């Protein structure tokens, strides 16, 4: 990763490993459209995605009191658009072609299923969708079992606890 993003990533606490951060950075650079992040918390994954130079739409309700930390951690990244709202509200009016979606919000099955159903249709063919905690949270695992197949995706590697795939 570029030095600016590497330094920012390492100074933010969160649950993204170095391998996952590098994968997000690479996917952001490959993205052929807007980047949408669902669940940005303190901005650790957000700054990795911002390395792609495309706009990153960071969606989070910040109900856990993380908005000030997020603002401080992302203030130097002009391509980050903070959207303090639910994923459902953000999806309603979002009309840009999406090249990468990173889902790391509510991990209950119903919530992650809703995120998938709302955002998958906005993803361009050949775009990428990534799910964090896909090896440890039962809601995310259940969704992975349902959608990680050749009806929706191809190329479905697992890096750390993040699974990502390319839309067919």
HELIX and SHEET records of a PDB file:
HELIX    1   1 UNK A    3  UNK A   10  1                                   8    
HELIX    2   2 UNK A   18  UNK A   30  1                                  13    
HELIX    3   3 UNK A   44  UNK A   49  1                                   6    
HELIX    4   4 UNK A   50  UNK A   52  5                                   3    
HELIX    5   5 UNK A   67  UNK A   74  1                                   8    
HELIX    6   6 UNK A   87  UNK A   93  1                                   7    
HELIX    7   7 UNK A  109  UNK A  119  1                                  11    
HELIX    8   8 UNK A  120  UNK A  122  5                                   3    
HELIX    9   9 UNK A  138  UNK A  147  1                                  10    
SHEET    1   A 7 UNK A  80  UNK A  84  0                                        
SHEET    2   A 7 UNK A  56  UNK A  60  1                                        
SHEET    3   A 7 UNK A  34  UNK A  38  1                                        
SHEET    4   A 7 UNK A  98  UNK A 103  1                                        
SHEET    5   A 7 UNK A 123  UNK A 131  1                                        
SHEET    6   A 7 UNK A 162  UNK A 167 -1                                        
SHEET    7   A 7 UNK A 153  UNK A 154 -1                                        
SHEET    1   B 7 UNK A  80  UNK A  84  0                                        
SHEET    2   B 7 UNK A  56  UNK A  60  1                                        
SHEET    3   B 7 UNK A  34  UNK A  38  1                                        
SHEET    4   B 7 UNK A  98  UNK A 103  1                                        
SHEET    5   B 7 UNK A 123  UNK A 131  1                                        
SHEET    6   B 7 UNK A 162  UNK A 167 -1                                        
SHEET    7   B 7 UNK A 158  UNK A 159 -1                                        
END                                                                             
